[in-house]
Amino acid sequence: MRVLEPFEDYFWEFYNDKSEAVQTKIDYVLQIIITIEQIPKKFFKHIEDGIYEIRIKSGSDIYRLFSFFDEGKLVILLHGFTKKTQKLPRREIDKAMLLRRAYYESKKS
């Protein structure tokens, strides 16, 4: 079993901006990540350098949440965005890496 922990308010800003139907789908996918030992790639995929994307599809919309592991089973949730193209935007990956760096800096203090 994994533990999910949002870093600062980035995840909540994304989540609270979505409709109730999308929030329900996000909750469903996060529950899968918490409870299933081997998460299907359909929901959870390594991007690069320890950054993972959580994939959520609701209707015709596709949402992505970035995350990373800290201390084994602890999954840190970063920011999310609505994916509009086939390619994953580089600026979103870079933002996830900056937030991960900020997380570790805040953990030191």
Stockholm file with secondary structure:
# STOCKHOLM 1.0

chainA/1-109         MRVLEPFEDYFWEFYNDKSEAVQTKIDYVLQIIITIEQIPKKFFKHIEDGIYEIRIKSGSDIYRLFSFFDEGKLVILLHGFTKKTQKLPRREIDKAMLLRRAYYESKKS
#=GR chainA/1-109 SS CCEEEECTTHHHHHHHTSCHHHHHHHHHHHHHHHHCSSCCTTTEEEEETTEEEEEEEETTEEEEEEEEEETTTEEEEEEEEEECSSSCCHHHHHHHHHHHHHHHHHHHC
#=GC SS_cons         CCEEEECTTHHHHHHHTSCHHHHHHHHHHHHHHHHCSSCCTTTEEEEETTEEEEEEEETTEEEEEEEEEETTTEEEEEEEEEECSSSCCHHHHHHHHHHHHHHHHHHHC
//
